[in-house]
């Protein structure tokens, strides 16, 4: 149990960091809802939702190692400001191309293609955001408060993830697409504003003259650490195959027959469960038996995905999504705490980049997988299939778990 559950909030820079992330996540979530609903409404094709995720994930993964190298080499606060500015500009571009007077002049395929191009640019920026933000947080907070700061960081993200989808769905339903985008732009500006209150710091890493040697050091550190590899791999495959969130617009349209407002609440439901769980974890840490807790949480996650896929009731679907978010949050806390505790300052950018390749873009790649399997198998079978694969991954991991990993995690939790 944490002695002071609010200890991380006593750091002024950390409060600005949380505010920055809150507004950025709020903007991102509102934008994801309205773009997903808009694209599906004009294409009526679940694969188009998967392609949105792919358009963002491919550049984020492709640039990840290089962005980690850059984050270790340059001033991380300055890098973060530039990244947020680019994301703001991209959101403004989405606003302009979806204006009725502009969109009406384009064929549907052309309009959707332009949306994918802008999302691709957002993916590139996000590839730099993850290592910059991860590295910066580790420099703001003392090591002994990493677990508490990780919990608050995830809680703020989940809180914005509750408000964002609901707000996006309600705004889209009552005010329309373009007014919703104005809100996104305001939130992005607030995020950039908060970033300027985080002090600039010189890099703590003197890079090798050979970039490939430097990147290799980061890869070796991660893949030689069985604790990190085990946690990342388990989370990667569960999120990849169990990500049913991308298909919520299809379920809302075809199975539950609800509108944009109800869709917004469905998108918010996983985050509701997550934030309640995470605030509880500021007092009751999941790190007492981390490996057991990780396996149990992902098992619960998979069961909820299957339940959501089979549900024909709107309220039952909401319940499964809430529980799914709660189980997922346990996994997030365990993984992020381990990464902060095990990574030395001079390698934070590169390790975070590898984490982004594993986890940061698995939601988007999983979104593509969900859209593709829904096209091939049907929406409900695709969701149930993903949940079953998640349970299979947990079972294989439990059978193959190395004793060293289990004991090492238990020892780390006692520190």
C-alpha positions in Angstrom: 0.0 0.0 0.0 1.3 3.5 -1.0 2.0 5.6 2.2 0.8 8.8 0.4 -1.4 8.1 -2.6 -1.0 11.8 -3.7 2.8 12.0 -3.4 3.4 12.3 -7.2 1.0 15.2 -7.4 3.2 17.3 -5.1 5.6 17.8 -8.1 4.4 21.0 -9.9 5.9 19.9 -13.2 4.2 16.5 -12.9 0.9 18.3 -12.5 1.5 20.2 -15.8 2.6 16.9 -17.4 -0.7 15.3 -16.4 -2.7 18.3 -17.6 -0.9 18.1 -21.0 -1.6 14.5 -21.3 -5.3 14.9 -20.2 -6.0 17.5 -22.9 -4.1 15.6 -25.5 -5.9 12.4 -24.7 -9.2 14.2 -24.6 -8.6 15.7 -28.1 -7.4 12.3 -29.4 -10.4 10.4 -28.1 -13.0 12.9 -29.3 -11.2 12.9 -32.7 -11.1 9.1 -32.9 -14.8 8.8 -32.2 -16.0 11.4 -34.7 -13.6 10.2 -37.4 -14.5 6.6 -36.9 -18.2 7.3 -37.0 -17.9 9.7 -39.9 -15.8 7.3 -42.0 -18.0 4.4 -41.4 -21.1 6.5 -42.1 -19.9 7.4 -45.6 -18.3 4.0 -46.4 -20.5 1.5 -44.6 -17.5 -0.8 -44.6 -16.0 -2.2 -41.3 -12.6 -2.6 -43.1 -12.4 1.2 -43.4 -12.3 1.4 -39.6 -9.4 -1.1 -39.6 -7.6 1.0 -42.2 -7.8 4.0 -39.9 -5.9 2.1 -37.3 -3.4 0.8 -39.8 -2.7 4.3 -41.2 -1.7 5.5 -37.7 0.1 2.4 -36.5 2.4 1.8 -39.5 4.3 5.2 -39.3 4.3 5.0 -35.4 6.0 1.6 -35.6 8.3 2.4 -38.5 9.7 5.5 -36.8 9.7 4.1 -33.2 13.4 3.1 -32.9 14.7 6.3 -34.5 12.4 8.4 -32.4 13.7 6.6 -29.2 17.2 7.4 -30.3 16.3 11.1 -30.9 14.5 11.3 -27.5 17.7 10.2 -25.7 19.8 12.6 -27.7 17.9 15.9 -27.6 16.0 18.0 -25.1 12.9 15.9 -24.4 10.7 18.8 -23.3 11.4 20.7 -26.5 10.8 17.6 -28.6 7.4 17.2 -26.9 6.4 20.7 -27.7 7.2 20.2 -31.4 5.3 16.9 -31.5 2.2 18.4 -30.0 2.3 21.3 -32.4 2.4 18.9 -35.4 -0.6 16.9 -33.9 -2.5 20.2 -33.5 -1.8 21.2 -37.1 -3.0 17.7 -38.3 -6.3 18.0 -36.3 -6.9 21.4 -37.9 -6.3 19.9 -41.3 -8.9 17.2 -40.6 -11.4 20.0 -39.6 -10.9 21.8 -42.9 -11.2 18.8 -45.2 -14.4 17.6 -43.6 -16.1 21.0 -43.9 -19.3 20.5 -46.0 -18.2 23.0 -48.6 -14.9 21.2 -49.1 -16.0 17.6 -48.7 -18.9 18.0 -51.1 -16.4 18.7 -53.9 -14.5 15.4 -53.4 -15.4 11.8 -54.2 -15.9 9.6 -51.2 -12.8 7.6 -51.9 -10.7 10.8 -52.3 -12.0 12.2 -49.0 -11.3 9.0 -47.1 -7.8 8.8 -48.6 -7.0 12.3 -47.5 -8.2 11.4 -44.0 -5.9 8.4 -44.0 -3.0 10.6 -45.1 -3.5 13.1 -42.2 -3.9 10.2 -39.8 -0.6 8.8 -41.1 1.1 12.1 -40.2 -0.5 11.9 -36.7 1.0 8.4 -36.5 4.5 9.8 -37.3 4.1 12.4 -34.6 2.8 9.9 -32.1 5.9 7.8 -32.8 8.0 10.6 -31.3 5.5 11.5 -28.6 5.7 8.2 -26.7 9.5 8.1 -26.0 9.6 11.8 -25.3 6.8 11.7 -22.8 7.9 8.5 -21.1 11.5 9.8 -20.8 10.4 13.1 -19.5 8.2 11.7 -16.8 11.1 9.6 -15.5 13.1 12.8 -15.1 10.4 14.7 -13.3 9.6 12.1 -10.6 11.9 10.5 -8.1 12.5 6.8 -8.6 10.8 5.8 -5.3 7.6 7.5 -6.6 7.5 5.8 -10.0 4.7 3.4 -9.1 2.5 6.2 -7.8 3.2 8.5 -10.8 2.5 5.6 -13.2 -0.9 5.1 -11.5 -1.8 8.7 -11.7 -0.5 9.0 -15.3 -2.7 6.1 -16.3 -5.6 7.3 -14.3 -5.6 10.7 -16.0 -5.4 9.0 -19.4 -8.3 6.8 -18.5 -10.3 9.7 -17.1 -9.9 11.6 -20.4 -10.8 8.4 -22.2 -14.1 8.3 -20.3 -14.9 11.9 -21.1 -13.6 12.0 -24.7 -15.7 9.2 -26.3 -18.9 10.3 -24.5 -18.2 13.9 -25.4 -17.3 13.0 -29.0 -20.5 10.9 -29.5 -22.7 13.6 -27.9 -21.1 16.4 -29.8 -21.4 14.5 -33.1 -25.0 13.6 -32.4 -26.2 17.1 -31.3 -23.7 19.6 -32.8 -22.3 17.8 -35.9 -18.9 16.9 -37.1 -17.4 20.3 -37.6 -18.3 21.7 -34.2 -16.8 18.6 -32.7 -13.5 19.3 -34.5 -13.4 22.8 -33.1 -13.5 21.3 -29.6 -10.6 18.9 -30.6 -8.6 21.9 -31.7 -9.2 23.8 -28.4 -8.1 20.8 -26.4 -4.9 20.4 -28.5 -4.1 24.1 -27.9 -4.5 23.6 -24.2 -2.1 20.6 -24.3 0.6 22.6 -26.1 0.1 25.4 -23.6 0.7 23.0 -20.6 3.8 21.6 -22.3 5.6 24.9 -22.1 5.4 24.8 -18.3 7.7 21.7 -18.2 11.3 22.7 -17.9 13.7 22.0 -20.6 16.5 19.6 -19.7 19.8 18.7 -21.4 20.0 15.1 -22.6 21.6 12.6 -20.2 22.9 10.4 -23.0 25.9 10.9 -25.1 25.0 8.9 -28.3 27.4 6.7 -30.2 28.6 8.1 -33.5 26.9 5.0 -35.0 23.1 5.3 -34.8 22.7 1.6 -35.4 25.0 0.7 -32.5 22.9 3.0 -30.3 19.6 1.5 -31.3 21.1 -2.0 -30.9 21.9 -1.1 -27.3 18.3 -0.3 -26.6 17.0 -3.5 -28.3 19.5 -5.7 -26.4 18.5 -4.1 -23.1 14.9 -5.0 -23.7 15.2 -8.4 -25.1 17.8 -9.5 -22.6 15.4 -8.6 -19.8 13.0 -11.5 -19.4 10.7 -9.5 -17.1 10.2 -6.7 -19.7 9.9 -9.1 -22.6 7.3 -11.3 -20.8 5.1 -8.4 -19.8 5.3 -6.7 -23.2 4.6 -9.9 -25.1 1.6 -10.9 -23.0 0.1 -7.5 -23.3 0.9 -7.2 -27.0 -1.0 -10.4 -28.1 -3.9 -9.9 -25.8 -4.5 -6.3 -27.0 -3.9 -7.3 -30.7 -6.5 -10.1 -30.7 -8.8 -8.8 -28.0 -9.3 -5.2 -29.2 -13.0 -5.1 -29.9 -13.3 -1.3 -29.4 -12.7 -0.7 -33.1 -15.9 -2.6 -34.0 -18.1 -0.7 -31.6 -19.5 1.4 -34.4 -20.5 -1.7 -36.3 -22.1 -3.3 -33.2 -23.9 0.0 -32.4 -25.3 0.2 -36.0 -26.0 -3.4 -36.8 -26.6 -5.4 -33.6 -27.8 -2.9 -31.0 -29.4 -0.4 -33.3 -28.4 2.7 -31.3 -27.2 6.1 -32.4 -24.2 8.4 -32.0 -24.9 9.3 -28.4 -25.2 5.7 -27.3 -22.1 4.9 -29.3 -20.2 7.6 -27.4 -21.2 6.0 -24.1 -20.1 2.6 -25.3 -16.7 4.0 -26.3 -16.4 5.6 -22.8 -17.4 2.4 -20.9 -14.0 0.7 -20.9 -12.4 3.8 -19.6 -15.0 4.1 -16.8 -14.0 0.7 -15.5 -10.4 1.5 -15.9 -10.4 4.8 -14.1 -12.4 3.4 -11.1 -9.9 0.5 -10.9 -6.9 2.8 -11.2 -8.0 5.2 -8.5 -8.4 2.1 -6.3 -4.8 1.1 -7.2 -3.4 4.4 -5.9 -4.1 2.8 -2.5 -3.9 -0.9 -3.3 -1.0 -1.7 -5.5 -1.2 -4.6 -8.0 2.6 -5.1 -7.6 2.3 -7.4 -4.5 2.0 -10.5 -6.8 2.5 -8.8 -10.3 2.8 -11.9 -12.5 -0.2 -13.6 -11.0 -2.2 -10.4 -11.2 -1.2 -9.8 -14.8 -2.4 -13.3 -15.9 -5.7 -12.9 -14.0 -6.4 -9.5 -15.4 -5.8 -10.5 -19.0 -7.9 -13.6 -18.5 -10.8 -11.4 -17.3 -10.1 -9.1 -20.2 -10.6 -12.0 -22.7 -13.8 -13.2 -21.0 -15.3 -9.8 -21.2 -14.5 -9.5 -24.9 -16.3 -12.7 -25.6 -19.3 -11.6 -23.5 -19.4 -8.3 -25.4 -19.4 -10.1 -28.7 -22.3 -12.4 -27.8 -24.4 -9.7 -26.0 -27.6 -8.5 -27.7 -28.4 -6.0 -24.9 -27.2 -2.5 -24.9 -26.8 -2.3 -21.1 -25.2 -5.8 -20.9 -22.7 -4.7 -23.6 -21.9 -1.6 -21.5 -21.3 -3.8 -18.5 -18.9 -6.0 -20.3 -17.0 -3.0 -21.7 -16.7 -1.5 -18.2 -15.3 -4.7 -16.8 -12.9 -5.1 -19.8 -11.5 -1.6 -19.0 -11.0 -2.5 -15.4 -9.1 -5.6 -16.1 -7.0 -3.9 -18.8 -6.0 -1.1 -16.4 -4.3 -3.6 -14.0 -2.1 -4.8 -16.9 -1.3 -1.2 -17.8 -0.2 -0.3 -14.3 2.0 -3.4 -13.9 3.7 -2.9 -17.2 4.3 0.8 -16.9 5.6 0.5 -13.4 8.1 -2.2 -14.4 9.4 -0.2 -17.3 10.0 2.9 -15.2 11.7 0.9 -12.4 13.9 -1.2 -14.7 15.0 1.4 -17.2 18.1 3.6 -16.6 17.7 7.3 -17.4 20.1 7.2 -20.4 18.1 4.5 -22.2 14.5 5.7 -21.5 13.9 7.0 -25.0 15.0 3.8 -26.7 13.3 1.5 -24.3 10.1 3.5 -24.6 10.4 3.2 -28.4 10.6 -0.6 -28.2 7.6 -0.5 -25.9 5.7 1.6 -28.5 6.5 -1.0 -31.1 5.1 -3.7 -28.8 2.2 -2.0 -27.1 1.8 1.6 -28.2 0.6 0.7 -31.7 -0.9 -2.7 -30.9 -4.3 -1.0 -30.5 -4.2 0.4 -34.0 -2.8 -2.9 -35.5 -5.4 -4.7 -33.5 -8.0 -2.3 -34.9 -6.9 -3.4 -38.4 -7.0 -7.0 -37.4 -10.6 -6.6 -36.0 -11.7 -4.8 -39.2 -10.2 -7.4 -41.4 -11.6 -10.4 -39.5 -15.0 -8.7 -39.3 -15.0 -8.4 -43.1 -14.0 -12.1 -43.5 -15.9 -13.7 -40.6 -18.6 -11.3 -39.6 -18.5 -8.8 -36.7 -19.7 -11.0 -33.9 -17.6 -14.0 -34.8 -14.5 -11.7 -35.1 -15.0 -10.3 -31.6 -15.6 -13.8 -30.1 -12.6 -15.2 -32.0 -10.4 -12.4 -30.6 -11.5 -13.0 -27.0 -10.8 -16.8 -27.4 -7.3 -16.1 -28.8 -6.6 -13.8 -25.8 -7.5 -16.6 -23.4 -5.3 -19.0 -25.4 -2.4 -16.6 -25.1 -2.8 -16.4 -21.4 -3.0 -20.2 -21.1 0.2 -20.7 -23.1 2.0 -17.9 -21.2 1.0 -19.6 -17.9 2.3 -22.9 -19.0 5.5 -21.5 -20.4 6.2 -18.9 -17.7 9.8 -19.0 -16.8 10.4 -19.5 -13.0 13.0 -16.8 -13.2 10.5 -14.3 -14.5 8.0 -15.1 -11.8 10.5 -14.9 -8.9 12.1 -11.8 -10.3 8.8 -10.0 -10.4 7.9 -11.0 -6.9 11.3 -9.8 -5.7 10.9 -6.5 -7.5 7.4 -6.0 -5.9 9.0 -6.3 -2.4 11.5 -3.4 -3.0 
